[in-house]
Amino acid sequence: MSLGAPVATSSTSSLKEIAHDCAALFDPLNSNDIAQSISKIIYEDDTREALIKKGIITSRQYTWVSYIAKMIY
């Protein structure tokens, strides 16, 4: 996400909590759902651009500096 790549991830993993609405979520046990999520990223320009923008913004919350600051304080 931080490099501007749209993301598709499982809706059942912990990544769902981080990704929120900035990733295309899919059921990992449903191959049609996986294919649909990937297809949206590839073929729907608006969806892809929205995921990229939201992903960049969200990824700014997860830096080593912010992690270390939370651990120290």
VMD Tcl script that builds the backbone (N, CA, C; Angstrom):
set m [mol new atoms 219]
animate dup $m
set s [atomselect $m all]
$s set {name element resname resid chain x y z} {
  {N N MET 1 A 0.809 -1.188 0.000}
  {CA C MET 1 A 0.000 0.000 0.000}
  {C C MET 1 A 0.856 1.257 0.000}
  {N N SER 2 A 1.919 1.240 0.762}
  {CA C SER 2 A 2.737 2.455 0.873}
  {C C SER 2 A 3.426 2.818 -0.438}
  {N N LEU 3 A 3.564 1.848 -1.324}
  {CA C LEU 3 A 4.218 2.104 -2.612}
  {C C LEU 3 A 3.223 2.382 -3.726}
  {N N GLY 4 A 1.942 2.496 -3.366}
  {CA C GLY 4 A 0.934 2.827 -4.361}
  {C C GLY 4 A 0.380 1.646 -5.117}
  {N N ALA 5 A 0.502 0.458 -4.560}
  {CA C ALA 5 A -0.071 -0.725 -5.198}
  {C C ALA 5 A -1.426 -1.031 -4.570}
  {N N PRO 6 A -2.442 -1.283 -5.383}
  {CA C PRO 6 A -3.726 -1.677 -4.824}
  {C C PRO 6 A -3.599 -3.070 -4.214}
  {N N VAL 7 A -4.342 -3.320 -3.152}
  {CA C VAL 7 A -4.195 -4.558 -2.402}
  {C C VAL 7 A -5.495 -5.349 -2.392}
  {N N ALA 8 A -5.382 -6.662 -2.566}
  {CA C ALA 8 A -6.482 -7.597 -2.353}
  {C C ALA 8 A -6.015 -8.526 -1.232}
  {N N THR 9 A -6.863 -8.699 -0.221}
  {CA C THR 9 A -6.473 -9.523 0.920}
  {C C THR 9 A -7.673 -10.259 1.488}
  {N N SER 10 A -7.383 -11.277 2.244}
  {CA C SER 10 A -8.414 -12.109 2.859}
  {C C SER 10 A -9.273 -11.325 3.842}
  {N N SER 11 A -10.548 -11.596 3.826}
  {CA C SER 11 A -11.460 -10.952 4.765}
  {C C SER 11 A -11.472 -11.672 6.110}
  {N N THR 12 A -10.712 -12.750 6.226}
  {CA C THR 12 A -10.703 -13.519 7.470}
  {C C THR 12 A -9.395 -13.412 8.241}
  {N N SER 13 A -8.449 -12.644 7.736}
  {CA C SER 13 A -7.159 -12.525 8.406}
  {C C SER 13 A -7.070 -11.222 9.187}
  {N N SER 14 A -5.990 -11.068 9.906}
  {CA C SER 14 A -5.781 -9.828 10.657}
  {C C SER 14 A -5.537 -8.640 9.727}
  {N N LEU 15 A -5.177 -8.900 8.493}
  {CA C LEU 15 A -4.960 -7.812 7.536}
  {C C LEU 15 A -6.239 -7.037 7.276}
  {N N LYS 16 A -7.368 -7.682 7.464}
  {CA C LYS 16 A -8.657 -7.006 7.307}
  {C C LYS 16 A -8.753 -5.816 8.264}
  {N N GLU 17 A -8.226 -5.979 9.458}
  {CA C GLU 17 A -8.273 -4.911 10.454}
  {C C GLU 17 A -7.409 -3.720 10.042}
  {N N ILE 18 A -6.315 -3.986 9.404}
  {CA C ILE 18 A -5.414 -2.920 8.966}
  {C C ILE 18 A -5.920 -2.293 7.666}
  {N N ALA 19 A -6.375 -3.119 6.754}
  {CA C ALA 19 A -6.761 -2.658 5.425}
  {C C ALA 19 A -8.063 -1.861 5.410}
  {N N HIS 20 A -8.993 -2.183 6.286}
  {CA C HIS 20 A -10.295 -1.499 6.328}
  {C C HIS 20 A -10.892 -1.428 4.930}
  {N N ASP 21 A -11.066 -0.193 4.472}
  {CA C ASP 21 A -11.678 0.031 3.168}
  {C C ASP 21 A -10.650 0.379 2.090}
  {N N CYS 22 A -9.382 0.117 2.389}
  {CA C CYS 22 A -8.353 0.458 1.391}
  {C C CYS 22 A -7.801 -0.785 0.706}
  {N N ALA 23 A -8.528 -1.889 0.796}
  {CA C ALA 23 A -8.138 -3.114 0.100}
  {C C ALA 23 A -9.401 -3.821 -0.381}
  {N N ALA 24 A -9.250 -4.576 -1.434}
  {CA C ALA 24 A -10.344 -5.419 -1.911}
  {C C ALA 24 A -10.312 -6.697 -1.074}
  {N N LEU 25 A -11.326 -6.888 -0.269}
  {CA C LEU 25 A -11.371 -8.048 0.621}
  {C C LEU 25 A -12.085 -9.210 -0.058}
  {N N PHE 26 A -11.608 -10.427 0.212}
  {CA C PHE 26 A -12.229 -11.608 -0.383}
  {C C PHE 26 A -12.240 -12.761 0.611}
  {N N ASP 27 A -13.164 -13.674 0.389}
  {CA C ASP 27 A -13.242 -14.913 1.163}
  {C C ASP 27 A -12.176 -15.857 0.605}
  {N N PRO 28 A -11.181 -16.234 1.405}
  {CA C PRO 28 A -10.088 -17.049 0.889}
  {C C PRO 28 A -10.508 -18.475 0.505}
  {N N LEU 29 A -11.682 -18.878 0.899}
  {CA C LEU 29 A -12.164 -20.219 0.556}
  {C C LEU 29 A -13.061 -20.211 -0.679}
  {N N ASN 30 A -13.234 -19.046 -1.277}
  {CA C ASN 30 A -14.120 -18.907 -2.429}
  {C C ASN 30 A -13.319 -18.369 -3.609}
  {N N SER 31 A -12.983 -19.240 -4.534}
  {CA C SER 31 A -12.140 -18.836 -5.666}
  {C C SER 31 A -12.817 -17.783 -6.538}
  {N N ASN 32 A -14.130 -17.822 -6.653}
  {CA C ASN 32 A -14.830 -16.796 -7.429}
  {C C ASN 32 A -14.706 -15.426 -6.765}
  {N N ASP 33 A -14.766 -15.399 -5.447}
  {CA C ASP 33 A -14.625 -14.148 -4.707}
  {C C ASP 33 A -13.220 -13.572 -4.876}
  {N N ILE 34 A -12.220 -14.442 -4.834}
  {CA C ILE 34 A -10.832 -14.010 -5.042}
  {C C ILE 34 A -10.684 -13.417 -6.447}
  {N N ALA 35 A -11.188 -14.133 -7.436}
  {CA C ALA 35 A -11.090 -13.669 -8.826}
  {C C ALA 35 A -11.823 -12.353 -9.020}
  {N N GLN 36 A -12.980 -12.203 -8.387}
  {CA C GLN 36 A -13.752 -10.975 -8.520}
  {C C GLN 36 A -13.004 -9.790 -7.913}
  {N N SER 37 A -12.383 -9.993 -6.770}
  {CA C SER 37 A -11.623 -8.912 -6.125}
  {C C SER 37 A -10.449 -8.474 -6.989}
  {N N ILE 38 A -9.748 -9.429 -7.534}
  {CA C ILE 38 A -8.604 -9.113 -8.397}
  {C C ILE 38 A -9.079 -8.440 -9.687}
  {N N SER 39 A -10.164 -8.925 -10.245}
  {CA C SER 39 A -10.712 -8.333 -11.468}
  {C C SER 39 A -11.124 -6.885 -11.251}
  {N N LYS 40 A -11.726 -6.595 -10.098}
  {CA C LYS 40 A -12.106 -5.208 -9.806}
  {C C LYS 40 A -10.891 -4.296 -9.821}
  {N N ILE 41 A -9.805 -4.773 -9.228}
  {CA C ILE 41 A -8.580 -3.966 -9.195}
  {C C ILE 41 A -8.029 -3.749 -10.603}
  {N N ILE 42 A -8.089 -4.770 -11.413}
  {CA C ILE 42 A -7.522 -4.681 -12.762}
  {C C ILE 42 A -8.396 -3.858 -13.702}
  {N N TYR 43 A -9.701 -4.092 -13.676}
  {CA C TYR 43 A -10.571 -3.527 -14.705}
  {C C TYR 43 A -11.375 -2.296 -14.299}
  {N N GLU 44 A -11.532 -2.042 -13.012}
  {CA C GLU 44 A -12.315 -0.885 -12.578}
  {C C GLU 44 A -11.370 0.226 -12.139}
  {N N ASP 45 A -11.161 1.184 -13.042}
  {CA C ASP 45 A -10.209 2.266 -12.792}
  {C C ASP 45 A -10.524 3.039 -11.516}
  {N N ASP 46 A -11.795 3.372 -11.317}
  {CA C ASP 46 A -12.177 4.142 -10.127}
  {C C ASP 46 A -11.881 3.382 -8.846}
  {N N THR 47 A -12.191 2.093 -8.850}
  {CA C THR 47 A -11.925 1.252 -7.673}
  {C C THR 47 A -10.434 1.182 -7.399}
  {N N ARG 48 A -9.661 0.923 -8.451}
  {CA C ARG 48 A -8.213 0.816 -8.302}
  {C C ARG 48 A -7.619 2.113 -7.758}
  {N N GLU 49 A -8.006 3.241 -8.339}
  {CA C GLU 49 A -7.469 4.529 -7.891}
  {C C GLU 49 A -7.862 4.840 -6.450}
  {N N ALA 50 A -9.096 4.507 -6.081}
  {CA C ALA 50 A -9.544 4.739 -4.702}
  {C C ALA 50 A -8.745 3.885 -3.721}
  {N N LEU 51 A -8.508 2.628 -4.073}
  {CA C LEU 51 A -7.723 1.741 -3.202}
  {C C LEU 51 A -6.291 2.242 -3.058}
  {N N ILE 52 A -5.725 2.724 -4.138}
  {CA C ILE 52 A -4.355 3.248 -4.097}
  {C C ILE 52 A -4.281 4.457 -3.166}
  {N N LYS 53 A -5.183 5.414 -3.355}
  {CA C LYS 53 A -5.168 6.629 -2.530}
  {C C LYS 53 A -5.388 6.313 -1.060}
  {N N LYS 54 A -6.405 5.492 -0.771}
  {CA C LYS 54 A -6.694 5.133 0.616}
  {C C LYS 54 A -5.548 4.325 1.224}
  {N N GLY 55 A -4.928 3.468 0.419}
  {CA C GLY 55 A -3.818 2.655 0.902}
  {C C GLY 55 A -2.613 3.487 1.294}
  {N N ILE 56 A -2.302 4.477 0.496}
  {CA C ILE 56 A -1.170 5.359 0.808}
  {C C ILE 56 A -1.435 6.108 2.109}
  {N N ILE 57 A -2.637 6.633 2.251}
  {CA C ILE 57 A -2.988 7.367 3.472}
  {C C ILE 57 A -2.939 6.444 4.698}
  {N N THR 58 A -3.527 5.275 4.588}
  {CA C THR 58 A -3.555 4.330 5.714}
  {C C THR 58 A -2.157 3.850 6.077}
  {N N SER 59 A -1.324 3.604 5.085}
  {CA C SER 59 A 0.017 3.080 5.358}
  {C C SER 59 A 0.878 4.064 6.144}
  {N N ARG 60 A 0.549 5.335 6.083}
  {CA C ARG 60 A 1.313 6.338 6.838}
  {C C ARG 60 A 1.172 6.149 8.345}
  {N N GLN 61 A 0.132 5.455 8.759}
  {CA C GLN 61 A -0.080 5.189 10.188}
  {C C GLN 61 A 0.851 4.093 10.706}
  {N N TYR 62 A 1.410 3.316 9.797}
  {CA C TYR 62 A 2.207 2.151 10.177}
  {C C TYR 62 A 3.667 2.322 9.767}
  {N N THR 63 A 4.380 3.108 10.551}
  {CA C THR 63 A 5.806 3.311 10.299}
  {C C THR 63 A 6.594 2.770 11.484}
  {N N TRP 64 A 7.870 2.539 11.282}
  {CA C TRP 64 A 8.709 2.072 12.380}
  {C C TRP 64 A 8.785 3.120 13.483}
  {N N VAL 65 A 8.812 4.367 13.103}
  {CA C VAL 65 A 8.885 5.441 14.091}
  {C C VAL 65 A 7.643 5.431 14.980}
  {N N SER 66 A 6.466 5.320 14.363}
  {CA C SER 66 A 5.245 5.316 15.171}
  {C C SER 66 A 5.159 4.054 16.032}
  {N N TYR 67 A 5.627 2.940 15.505}
  {CA C TYR 67 A 5.630 1.691 16.280}
  {C C TYR 67 A 6.537 1.807 17.501}
  {N N ILE 68 A 7.740 2.296 17.297}
  {CA C ILE 68 A 8.695 2.451 18.398}
  {C C ILE 68 A 8.170 3.444 19.433}
  {N N ALA 69 A 7.573 4.527 18.959}
  {CA C ALA 69 A 7.009 5.516 19.885}
  {C C ALA 69 A 5.932 4.892 20.761}
  {N N LYS 70 A 5.115 4.046 20.200}
  {CA C LYS 70 A 4.067 3.369 20.978}
  {C C LYS 70 A 4.662 2.396 21.987}
  {N N MET 71 A 5.753 1.752 21.608}
  {CA C MET 71 A 6.375 0.770 22.493}
  {C C MET 71 A 7.104 1.447 23.659}
  {N N ILE 72 A 7.676 2.601 23.427}
  {CA C ILE 72 A 8.445 3.292 24.445}
  {C C ILE 72 A 7.522 4.008 25.423}
  {N N TYR 73 A 6.481 4.623 24.909}
  {CA C TYR 73 A 5.608 5.436 25.754}
  {C C TYR 73 A 4.420 4.654 26.073}
}
mol reanalyze $m
mol bondsrecalc $m
mol representation Tube
mol addrep $m
